[in-house]
Amino acid sequence: MMQTEQSQSAAQPQQQQLVVQNSAGSLSFNSNMSKEDEEMSRSALSTFRAKEEEIERKKMEVREKVQAQLGRVEEETKRLATIREELEGLADPMRKEVSQVRKKIDSINKELKPLGHTCQKKEKEYRDALEAFNEKNREKVQLITKLMELMQLVTESEKLRMKKLEELSKNVDLLQ
């Protein structure tokens, strides 16, 4: 390989003479290449292609290595995330349960608020109804008391009337 490169560099000044003709806008090459020169050109070209193929192979190897490393990095990242979650769980094992209980408490508080308002409203209605009931009961007691007094008066009045009737009956009997 080294020998072909040295012979190439020595042959370059003599390699080919290019004559550019501008007639009709076309380019033409006048080559006075000998078979030796052609052979050296082919050899240089095949060497160049071999090097290009080797570079491509190495590129692919490097690319594959990088992809493999990236795959490992992704796996390690996932593993680290799992370990972090486990560590957080170990730091406060009751954290999740506490969070759930707090959420339930908040939910119950939301339910209790309207129930408390309803309870207060019903208690007010109950107090109002109880007050009305007690007022009517007092009224009833007063009326019963008045009725008892009237009954007593009626009884006394009847006794007086009976007494007067007896007196009148005696007076009528005496008159006969």
C-alpha positions as CSV (number, residue, x, y, z in Angstrom):
1,M,0.0,0.0,0.0
2,M,2.8,2.4,0.9
3,Q,4.6,1.6,-2.3
4,T,1.6,2.5,-4.5
5,E,1.2,5.8,-2.6
6,Q,4.9,6.7,-3.3
7,S,4.6,5.7,-7.0
8,Q,1.4,7.8,-7.2
9,S,3.1,10.9,-5.9
10,A,6.0,10.5,-8.3
11,A,3.7,9.9,-11.2
12,Q,1.4,12.8,-10.5
13,P,3.5,15.5,-12.3
14,Q,3.7,13.3,-15.4
15,Q,0.3,11.7,-15.1
16,Q,-1.8,13.3,-17.7
17,Q,-2.0,16.4,-19.6
18,L,-5.4,18.0,-19.8
19,V,-6.2,20.2,-22.6
20,V,-9.4,22.1,-22.3
21,Q,-11.0,23.2,-25.5
22,N,-13.7,25.7,-25.4
23,S,-15.1,25.0,-28.8
24,A,-18.8,24.5,-28.7
25,G,-18.8,24.7,-24.9
26,S,-17.5,21.1,-24.4
27,L,-14.6,19.9,-22.4
28,S,-12.3,17.2,-23.8
29,F,-9.4,15.5,-22.2
30,N,-6.3,14.7,-24.0
31,S,-4.8,11.8,-22.2
32,N,-1.4,10.5,-23.0
33,M,-1.6,8.0,-20.2
34,S,0.4,4.9,-20.6
35,K,-0.7,1.5,-19.4
36,E,1.5,1.9,-16.4
37,D,-0.2,5.1,-15.5
38,E,-3.6,3.5,-16.0
39,E,-2.6,0.6,-13.7
40,M,-1.4,3.0,-11.1
41,S,-4.7,4.9,-11.3
42,R,-6.7,1.7,-10.9
43,S,-4.6,0.7,-8.0
44,A,-5.0,4.1,-6.4
45,L,-8.8,3.9,-7.0
46,S,-9.1,0.5,-5.5
47,T,-7.0,1.5,-2.5
48,F,-9.2,4.6,-2.1
49,R,-12.4,2.4,-2.3
50,A,-10.9,-0.1,0.2
51,K,-10.2,2.8,2.6
52,E,-13.7,4.2,2.1
53,E,-15.2,0.7,2.8
54,E,-13.0,0.4,5.9
55,I,-14.1,3.8,7.1
56,E,-17.8,2.9,6.6
57,R,-17.3,-0.4,8.5
58,K,-15.7,1.5,11.4
59,K,-18.5,4.0,11.3
60,M,-21.1,1.2,11.5
61,E,-19.1,-0.4,14.4
62,V,-19.0,2.9,16.3
63,R,-22.7,3.5,15.6
64,E,-23.6,0.0,16.9
65,K,-21.5,0.5,20.0
66,V,-23.1,3.9,20.6
67,Q,-26.6,2.3,20.1
68,A,-25.7,-0.5,22.5
69,Q,-24.5,2.1,25.1
70,L,-27.7,4.2,24.7
71,G,-29.7,1.0,25.3
72,R,-27.8,0.3,28.4
73,V,-28.1,3.9,29.5
74,E,-31.9,3.7,29.0
75,E,-32.1,0.5,31.0
76,E,-30.0,2.0,33.8
77,T,-32.2,5.2,33.8
78,K,-35.3,3.0,34.3
79,R,-33.6,1.0,37.0
80,L,-32.6,4.2,38.8
81,A,-36.2,5.6,38.5
82,T,-37.4,2.3,40.1
83,I,-34.8,2.6,42.9
84,R,-35.8,6.2,43.5
85,E,-39.5,5.2,43.8
86,E,-38.5,2.4,46.2
87,L,-36.4,4.8,48.3
88,E,-39.2,7.4,48.5
89,G,-41.5,4.6,49.6
90,L,-39.0,3.5,52.3
91,A,-38.5,7.1,53.5
92,D,-42.2,7.3,54.4
93,P,-44.0,4.0,54.1
94,M,-47.3,5.5,55.4
95,R,-47.2,8.5,53.1
96,K,-49.5,7.0,50.5
97,E,-51.9,5.8,53.1
98,V,-51.8,9.2,54.9
99,S,-52.5,10.9,51.6
100,Q,-55.5,8.6,50.9
101,V,-56.9,9.2,54.4
102,R,-56.5,13.0,54.0
103,K,-58.4,12.8,50.7
104,K,-61.2,10.9,52.4
105,I,-61.3,13.4,55.2
106,D,-61.6,16.3,52.7
107,S,-64.4,14.4,50.9
108,I,-66.3,13.8,54.1
109,N,-65.8,17.5,55.1
110,K,-67.4,18.5,51.8
111,E,-70.3,16.2,52.5
112,L,-70.6,17.4,56.1
113,K,-70.9,21.0,55.2
114,P,-74.4,20.9,53.6
115,L,-75.5,18.3,56.2
116,G,-74.5,20.7,58.9
117,H,-76.5,23.5,57.3
118,T,-79.5,21.2,56.9
119,C,-79.1,20.1,60.6
120,Q,-79.1,23.7,61.8
121,K,-82.1,24.5,59.7
122,K,-84.0,21.5,61.0
123,E,-83.0,22.4,64.6
124,K,-84.3,25.9,64.1
125,E,-87.6,24.5,62.7
126,Y,-87.7,22.1,65.7
127,R,-87.2,24.9,68.2
128,D,-89.9,27.0,66.4
129,A,-92.3,24.0,66.4
130,L,-91.5,23.3,70.0
131,E,-92.1,26.9,71.0
132,A,-95.4,26.9,69.1
133,F,-96.3,23.6,70.8
134,N,-95.4,24.9,74.3
135,E,-97.4,28.1,73.6
136,K,-100.5,26.1,72.6
137,N,-100.0,23.9,75.7
138,R,-99.9,26.9,78.0
139,E,-103.0,28.2,76.3
140,K,-104.7,24.8,76.8
141,V,-103.6,24.8,80.5
142,Q,-105.1,28.3,81.0
143,L,-108.3,27.3,79.3
144,I,-108.5,24.1,81.4
145,T,-107.9,26.2,84.5
146,K,-110.6,28.6,83.4
147,L,-112.9,25.7,82.7
148,M,-112.3,24.3,86.1
149,E,-113.1,27.6,87.7
150,L,-116.2,27.9,85.6
151,M,-117.2,24.3,86.5
152,Q,-116.8,25.2,90.1
153,L,-118.9,28.3,89.6
154,V,-121.5,26.3,87.8
155,T,-121.6,23.7,90.5
156,E,-122.0,26.4,93.2
157,S,-124.6,28.1,91.0
158,E,-126.5,24.8,90.6
159,K,-126.3,24.2,94.4
160,L,-127.7,27.7,95.0
161,R,-130.4,27.1,92.4
162,M,-131.3,23.7,93.9
163,K,-131.4,25.3,97.3
164,K,-133.7,28.0,96.0
165,L,-135.8,25.5,94.2
166,E,-136.2,23.5,97.4
167,E,-137.1,26.7,99.2
168,L,-139.5,27.6,96.6
169,S,-140.9,24.1,96.6
170,K,-141.3,24.3,100.4
171,N,-143.0,27.6,100.0
172,V,-145.3,26.2,97.4
173,D,-146.0,23.2,99.7
174,L,-146.7,25.5,102.6
175,L,-149.1,27.6,100.6
176,Q,-151.2,24.7,99.8
